[in-house]
């Protein structure tokens, strides 16, 4: 085959052994076909340097190795957010080309870091990629929209990806993987090119509260006032949350901020929304903390989520994406589901049901790798955008031409 992929999943608790198993399985799956890149997802329980060194030691030096920590892993029919979980996907074949880039301290001049990433990828690849996968530290203070603006200056292909994850609970630490290096405050990107196309599905699973408001004061990634009130006071008045509630991260799995965007696609004016999740409140000024800025003057609507809305959103995405595939079989499926949608909100049983139904509808036998993410990158009005509480799903298909 000119392009192929293979997914690997392990609950092996020995990090070195898990890495060896991953590399051995991918080498066996590719046999004589060239392996170009390996994308690695791991829960924070693993010894990441040991894991990566074991993978690196078993693979040819020219194989790209990069990835991210995650809250959970999805691989083909398996998924888990509990314990020591490893997922990996190898990309290769004679017709596939791949390159990668890294930036550190992504919270400093986020737009310039995105632009630098894009230029490195274009220089190494020598042409526009067909798709770019990128993973960043959501706890670094990065403005993800600014980073994406930098990437979009040079890249004209789909850009998808996610914020690195950790176990559900108070934000502590995430990790980005670059070869055998484990870092924080970083962003890594993998560019793929070849005779293939990408189809992207999206679902949010939120419904508006019905009350539209205006951001009246903001600074960086913080909304300080909404409708002239301190953001924390406004939030509590709408949600009915107590001070104890908003100190509990489970509260933020239920409520979110919706921002409508209007633009033209192929001459047609459309309105779509992005969802912003709260990472908490600033105890000093009562500001709502986000992963991307929402400027003063922006109209917003608080969004509420129910299990039914999340599941029906996934089902609708599956049907629409299946229609767009029009009988074509993907050679790889990549999922980036918000970690606040899965075990913390749906619970393990319904999370498995959601994936089973999605896989059965879209691609029941194809190679699949997914992550439970702390922030998602997917399209809005045809442009790569930052989302929360969202599920971007990518199908990589052979080019019909």
C-alpha positions in Angstrom: 0.0 0.0 0.0 1.3 3.5 -0.8 0.1 4.9 2.6 -0.8 3.0 5.8 -1.2 3.3 9.5 -1.3 1.0 12.5 -2.6 1.6 16.0 -1.3 0.1 19.2 -2.8 0.0 22.7 -1.3 -1.3 26.0 -2.1 -1.4 29.7 1.3 -2.8 30.5 2.5 -1.2 33.7 6.2 -1.4 33.0 7.0 1.7 31.0 10.1 0.3 29.3 8.3 -2.9 28.4 5.3 -1.0 27.1 7.6 1.1 24.8 9.3 -2.1 23.5 5.9 -3.7 22.8 4.7 -0.6 21.0 7.8 -0.4 18.7 7.8 -4.2 18.1 4.1 -4.2 17.1 4.5 -1.2 14.7 7.6 -2.7 13.1 5.7 -6.0 12.6 2.7 -4.2 11.2 4.7 -2.2 8.6 7.0 -5.1 7.7 9.0 -3.9 4.7 6.9 -0.7 4.2 8.7 2.4 5.5 7.6 3.7 8.9 7.8 7.5 8.8 6.4 8.7 12.1 5.0 7.4 15.4 2.5 9.4 17.4 2.6 8.5 21.1 -0.2 9.1 23.7 0.4 8.2 27.4 -1.3 8.8 30.7 0.7 10.7 33.3 1.2 7.5 35.4 3.9 6.2 33.0 7.6 7.0 33.3 7.7 9.0 30.1 11.5 9.3 29.6 11.8 5.5 30.0 8.8 4.9 27.7 10.1 7.1 24.9 13.6 5.8 25.2 12.4 2.2 24.8 10.4 3.2 21.7 13.3 5.2 20.2 15.8 2.4 20.8 13.7 -0.1 18.8 13.1 2.1 15.7 15.3 3.4 12.9 16.8 6.8 13.6 14.9 8.5 10.7 11.5 7.6 12.2 9.9 10.7 13.9 8.7 10.1 17.5 6.5 12.7 19.1 3.3 12.9 21.2 1.6 14.0 24.4 0.3 13.1 27.7 -3.4 12.4 27.8 -6.2 11.8 30.2 -7.2 8.7 28.3 -6.5 6.7 25.2 -8.8 5.3 22.5 -7.3 2.7 20.1 -9.5 0.7 17.7 -12.1 -1.0 20.0 -10.3 -0.3 23.3 -10.3 2.8 25.6 -9.4 3.7 29.1 -8.7 6.7 31.4 -7.6 4.5 34.3 -4.1 3.4 35.2 -1.1 3.2 32.9 -2.4 3.5 29.4 -0.3 3.8 26.2 -1.6 4.4 22.7 0.5 4.8 19.5 -0.1 5.1 15.8 2.5 4.6 13.1 2.2 6.4 9.8 4.1 5.3 6.7 4.2 3.8 3.3 6.1 4.6 0.2 3.9 7.6 -0.7 3.8 9.3 2.7 6.0 12.1 3.7 6.3 13.4 7.2 8.1 16.1 9.2 7.8 17.6 12.7 8.7 20.7 14.6 8.8 21.8 18.3 8.6 25.1 20.1 9.2 25.7 23.8 7.7 28.3 26.2 4.6 28.5 24.0 2.9 31.0 26.3 5.5 33.6 25.4 4.6 35.3 22.1 2.2 32.5 21.2 1.5 33.9 17.7 5.2 34.0 16.9 5.6 30.4 18.2 2.8 29.2 15.9 4.4 31.1 12.9 7.8 29.6 13.7 6.3 26.1 13.8 4.6 26.6 10.5 7.8 27.8 8.8 9.8 24.9 10.1 7.3 22.4 8.8 7.1 24.1 5.3 10.9 24.3 5.0 11.4 20.7 5.9 8.5 19.3 3.8 9.1 21.7 0.9 5.4 22.1 0.2 2.0 22.5 1.9 1.1 19.5 4.1 -2.2 17.7 3.7 -2.7 17.9 7.4 -0.9 19.1 10.6 -1.4 17.5 14.0 -0.4 19.7 16.9 -0.3 19.3 20.7 0.4 22.0 23.3 0.6 22.5 27.1 -2.9 23.8 28.1 -1.6 24.7 31.6 1.2 27.0 30.4 -0.9 30.1 29.9 -0.7 29.9 26.1 -3.3 31.8 24.1 -4.2 29.0 21.7 -6.1 31.2 19.3 -3.0 33.4 18.9 -0.8 30.3 18.3 -3.3 29.1 15.6 -3.2 32.6 14.0 0.5 32.2 13.6 0.1 28.7 12.1 -2.5 29.9 9.7 -0.3 32.6 8.3 1.8 30.0 6.5 -0.3 26.8 6.5 -3.3 26.4 4.3 -4.2 22.8 5.2 -6.4 21.4 8.0 -4.8 21.8 11.4 -6.2 19.6 14.2 -4.9 18.6 17.6 -5.4 19.1 21.3 -4.1 20.3 24.6 -2.1 17.7 26.5 -4.0 15.9 29.3 -3.5 14.7 32.8 -5.8 12.8 35.3 -9.1 14.5 35.8 -8.9 16.9 38.7 -7.1 20.1 39.7 -4.7 21.1 36.9 -1.2 20.1 37.9 1.0 19.1 35.0 0.9 17.9 31.4 3.8 16.8 29.1 4.7 17.0 25.4 7.0 14.4 23.8 9.7 15.3 21.3 11.8 12.3 20.4 13.0 11.2 23.9 12.6 14.6 25.5 9.7 15.2 27.9 8.8 18.8 28.3 6.2 21.2 29.8 5.2 24.6 28.2 5.8 23.2 24.8 4.0 22.6 21.5 4.9 19.8 19.0 3.5 19.4 15.5 3.5 16.6 12.9 2.9 17.4 9.2 1.9 14.7 6.8 1.8 14.8 3.0 0.9 12.4 0.3 -1.9 11.1 -2.0 -4.7 11.5 0.7 -7.3 13.9 1.8 -8.8 14.7 5.3 -12.4 14.8 6.2 -13.2 16.3 9.6 -16.3 15.8 11.7 -17.2 18.0 14.7 -19.7 18.0 17.6 -20.1 20.1 20.7 -22.9 18.6 22.8 -24.0 21.9 24.4 -27.2 23.9 24.5 -27.4 27.7 25.1 -28.9 28.9 28.4 -30.9 31.4 26.4 -29.3 34.4 28.0 -26.9 36.5 25.8 -24.4 38.7 27.5 -21.4 40.8 26.7 -17.8 40.6 27.9 -17.3 44.1 29.3 -13.7 43.8 30.5 -11.0 41.3 29.6 -7.3 40.9 29.8 -5.3 38.2 28.1 -6.9 34.8 28.7 -9.1 36.2 31.5 -12.7 37.6 31.3 -12.8 40.1 34.2 -16.4 41.4 33.8 -19.5 40.2 32.1 -22.4 42.7 31.7 -20.5 45.0 34.1 -20.4 42.4 36.9 -17.4 40.5 38.1 -17.2 37.4 36.0 -17.4 35.1 39.0 -20.5 36.9 40.3 -22.2 36.8 36.9 -21.4 33.1 36.6 -22.8 32.2 39.9 -26.0 34.2 39.3 -26.7 32.3 36.0 -25.6 28.8 37.1 -26.8 28.9 40.7 -23.3 27.6 41.8 -22.1 28.1 45.3 -18.5 29.1 46.1 -17.8 25.4 46.8 -19.2 24.4 43.5 -16.9 26.6 41.4 -13.9 25.3 43.3 -14.8 21.8 42.1 -13.7 21.0 38.6 -16.7 18.8 38.0 -18.8 21.9 37.9 -16.9 23.0 34.8 -17.8 19.8 33.0 -21.4 21.0 32.9 -21.1 24.7 32.0 -19.3 26.5 29.3 -19.1 29.7 27.3 -20.4 29.9 23.7 -19.1 32.4 21.2 -20.9 32.8 17.9 -18.8 33.6 14.8 -20.1 34.8 11.4 -18.2 34.5 8.2 -18.4 33.7 4.5 -17.6 30.2 3.1 -17.8 30.0 -0.7 -19.8 33.2 -0.8 -22.4 32.0 1.7 -22.7 33.7 5.0 -22.7 31.2 7.9 -22.8 31.4 11.7 -21.0 28.8 13.8 -19.9 28.6 17.4 -16.9 27.9 19.4 -17.1 26.6 23.0 -14.9 27.9 25.7 -14.4 25.9 28.9 -13.5 27.6 32.2 -10.3 26.5 33.9 -11.4 28.2 37.1 -11.6 31.7 38.5 -8.9 34.2 39.6 -9.2 34.5 43.4 -7.9 38.0 43.4 -10.2 39.7 40.8 -12.9 37.1 40.2 -11.9 36.7 36.6 -12.9 33.7 34.5 -9.8 31.9 33.3 -9.7 30.4 29.8 -7.2 28.9 27.3 -7.8 31.6 24.7 -8.7 35.3 24.9 -12.3 36.6 24.4 -12.0 40.4 23.8 -14.2 42.9 25.5 -17.3 43.6 23.5 -17.8 40.0 22.5 -21.3 38.6 22.8 -21.4 35.3 24.7 -24.0 32.8 25.9 -23.5 30.4 28.8 -23.9 26.8 27.5 -25.2 23.9 29.5 -24.6 20.3 28.8 -26.5 17.1 29.3 -25.6 13.5 28.7 -28.3 13.3 26.0 -27.0 16.3 24.1 -23.4 14.9 24.2 -24.5 11.5 22.9 -26.9 12.8 20.3 -24.2 15.2 19.1 -21.8 12.3 18.6 -24.4 10.3 16.7 -25.2 13.2 14.4 -21.5 13.7 13.7 -21.1 10.0 12.9 -23.9 10.1 10.4 -22.8 13.3 8.7 -19.2 12.1 8.4 -20.3 8.7 7.1 -22.2 10.5 4.3 -19.2 12.6 3.4 -17.0 9.5 3.1 -19.4 8.3 0.4 -18.3 4.7 0.7 -14.5 5.5 0.8 -12.5 3.6 3.4 -10.2 5.6 5.6 -6.6 4.4 6.2 -6.6 6.1 9.6 -9.0 7.7 12.1 -7.9 10.3 14.6 -10.1 11.5 17.5 -9.6 14.4 19.9 -12.4 14.3 22.4 -12.6 16.7 25.2 -11.7 15.0 28.5 -14.6 16.7 30.3 -17.1 14.8 28.0 -15.9 11.3 28.8 -15.4 9.6 32.2 -16.0 12.8 34.3 -19.4 13.5 32.5 -20.6 10.4 30.6 -19.0 7.9 32.9 -17.0 4.8 31.7 -20.0 2.8 30.5 -21.5 5.5 28.3 -18.1 6.6 27.1 -17.6 3.1 25.8 -21.0 3.1 24.2 -20.4 6.4 22.6 -17.1 5.1 21.0 -18.6 1.8 20.0 -21.5 3.5 18.1 -19.2 6.0 16.5 -16.7 3.5 15.3 -19.4 1.1 14.0 -21.0 3.9 12.0 -18.0 5.6 10.5 -15.1 3.1 10.3 -15.7 -0.2 12.1 -12.5 -1.9 10.9 -10.0 0.9 10.2 -7.0 1.9 12.3 -8.1 4.3 15.0 -6.3 6.4 17.6 -7.9 8.9 19.9 -7.2 10.9 23.0 -9.1 12.5 25.8 -7.9 16.1 25.5 -7.7 19.2 27.6 -8.6 21.6 24.7 -9.3 20.8 21.1 -8.3 22.2 17.7 -10.8 21.8 14.9 -12.5 23.9 12.2 -14.9 26.8 12.6 -16.0 28.6 9.5 -13.4 26.7 7.5 -10.5 27.8 9.7 -8.6 25.9 12.4 -9.9 27.2 15.7 -9.7 26.5 19.4 -12.5 24.7 21.2 -13.5 23.1 24.5 -16.1 20.4 25.3 -15.8 19.5 21.6 -15.0 16.3 19.6 -13.1 16.8 16.3 -12.8 13.5 14.4 -10.5 13.1 11.4 -10.7 10.6 8.6 -7.7 10.2 6.4 -8.7 8.9 3.0 -6.9 7.8 -0.1 -7.0 10.6 -2.7 -9.5 9.7 -5.4 -7.4 11.5 -8.0 
